[in-house]
């Protein structure tokens, strides 16, 4: 199950990145909102019980925020 959880987290992040690129394109990007989302995403990853610590660290390294 943790492999699916890890893939889901990475897919969710990639979807967010695509949305962020769209916001930049239309000049509706907010750095404050981005920082809040990033912090919430990190907390969500760390709270996942189905992921190992190594998988959590891999996801956090992937998102780089």
N, C-alpha and C positions, 0 to 999 in steps of 0.2 A: 504494500500500500504506500510506503514512503516514496517509492520511485514515482508513483502517480502524483503524490502530493508535491514532490519537488518539481515535476514537469508542470503541474498546475500553477505553482508559484512563479516559475520562470515565464510561462505563457501569459500570466496576468501582468507581469512586469513589462513584457514585450508589448502587450496591448496598451498599457499606460504610456510607454515611450512613443508609440504611434500616435496616440491621442495628444501627447505633448507637442509632437512635431506639427500636428494639425493646428494646435493653439498658437504656436509660434507663427505659423503661416498667416493666421487671421489676426495676429497681434492681440490675442486675448490671454496670453500667458501671464501667470502670477507666480513670482518666485516664492512668495510667502505660502501660497497654496501648495506649491511643489514641495517645499520643505516639510509642510505638515503631512502631505501624502506620504512622503519618503519615511518620516518617523513612524507613521501609522503602519506602513507596509513592513518596516523592520520589526515592530512590536508583534505584528501578526505572524511573521515568519518565526520569530523566537518563541511564540506561544504555541506553535503547532506541536502537538504531542506525537504525531505520526512520523515526524522527521527525526533523524539522528542528529547529533551535534555537528557531525561532519557535513551532512547535507545542509543544515542551516547555515553553516559557514560558507559553503559553496554558493548558496543562493545569495547571501549577503555580499560575497565577493563579486558575483555576477552583476548585481544591481548597482554597485559602486556609488552609493549615496550616503 
